[in-house]
Amino acid sequence: MLKTLKILYHQGKQYIPDLTKARVPGIFRGRPEITTVKINEEELASVCPTGAIMVNPVRLDLGKCTFCNECSRLYPEKIRFTTDYKISTNDRSKLIIPEGSVHDLAIDQTLIRADIRRYLKGSLKLRQVSAAGDNSCELELNAAGNVNFDMGRLGIEFVASPRHADGIVITGPVSKNMAEALRMTYEAIPSPKIIILAGTDAISGGIFEGSPAIDRSFIEKNHIDLYVPGNPVHPLTFINGLIDLLGI
Ligand code: SF4
């Protein structure tokens, strides 16, 4: 009994009291900051495996970034990753971080469809489709519902059937094999419905961008309601993105 009490004491609280103010360890890579220090920009861009770095001036596309840290490791005076996990947005262009300023990645209120908040604010059920994902984002999305993050307290849950869902969360670059399954799953969801892209692979294709094995036509044709960057996404990035989108 004493042993059990000791374990409970050392474990402390098993849930995060305020999901909007939680702190993450310093090793976490979130929103990058880019200085105006002059360096060889072409050399900087060449170290990026996914072409996420653009030059003249330097910009970093979080939708393509795998958060490998190579740019920051080689050019610490130019790029630094902060622990700011609030990097979800509904505007794809905002994922491009410019140099020289603290970039605001907040949700653009003008882009939110009116029926999203009217119908889905109190209860949002989501169907997750791993479209050739590698299980990393899928694991983190699963963690969003555990006792620690407890996304369910906000009325947000994953469900098994698209017919019970209000939206779809896509992970992975969308392989040709999954393109039709993805389309059919989305069509089975009743309106109004939302589309969320979770992770670098889903947002841009990641390291698979341009591969003949992927088919991004579904993502290109449909309106995307939320982009959640990360490789993989952090549960707090996902949850805070939904809090902002739904206006909770
Ligand atoms: S951390 Fe992102 S931007 Fe930097 S080299 Fe890696 S993929 Fe490219």
Residues whose N, C-alpha, C, O or C-beta is under 5 A from the ligand:
A	BS01	SF4	V47 C48 P49 A52 I53 K64 C65 T66 F67 C68 N69 E70 C71
